[in-house]
Amino acid sequence: EQGALLALLAQLTGARRAIEVGVFTGYSALSVALVLPDDGLLVALDRDERTMAVARKFWAQAGVTHKVQDIVAPALESLQHLLDTHGANSFDFAFIDADKRVYQQYYELLLQLVRPGGLIIVDNVLWYGKVADEAVDDKATQALRVFNDHILQDPRIDLSILPVGDGVALCRKR
């Protein structure tokens, strides 16, 4: 269900250039790459070469490798590099599903990279319901609570949180 949602949202926004932070085995990246135009670009960021290798195989089987630029490195460094080389407002669409404790930093860099009217989608914002359970106090849950409070108050975006999967925040840059 989440892959189909990502693909639809990429199409609705007319995405040509997208970023994914946290690739794992490449399912969500594949969903987006399949609907990008033939000359589109998906920059896929992950720090783990082993999981990126799995993702590359799926992208090759689907015939979308020409649309995907994969970068194996810490995502914050990669996002800053993209900002330095491509400039602000140079991407249409972004998806975050990586280290929950760094969501806010990813989000702030992506807000610079994504154009007005573009979309930043953030996964796991409901975190198995843990964000609403005061008894849960691990670092990832704490970070997600802070992040959720931040985006709820952010005047730079229009926000909707959907209970799809483990909670998906749709942040449309104003």
Salt bridges, closest charged atoms under 4 A:
ASP38 OD1 - HIS66 NE2 2.83
ASP39 OD1 - ARG16 NH2 2.67
ASP48 OD2 - ARG50 NH2 3.53
GLU49 OE2 - ARG56 NH1 2.64
ASP70 OD1 - ARG56 NH2 2.78
ASP92 OD1 - ARG115 NE 2.73
ASP97 OD1 - LYS100 NZ 3.12
ASP99 OD1 - ARG101 NE 3.19
GLU108 OE2 - HIS150 NE2 2.82
GLU108 OE2 - ARG156 NH2 2.81
ASP154 OD2 - ARG156 NH2 2.84
ASP158 OD2 - ARG172 NH1 2.93
ASP158 OD1 - ARG174 NE 2.79
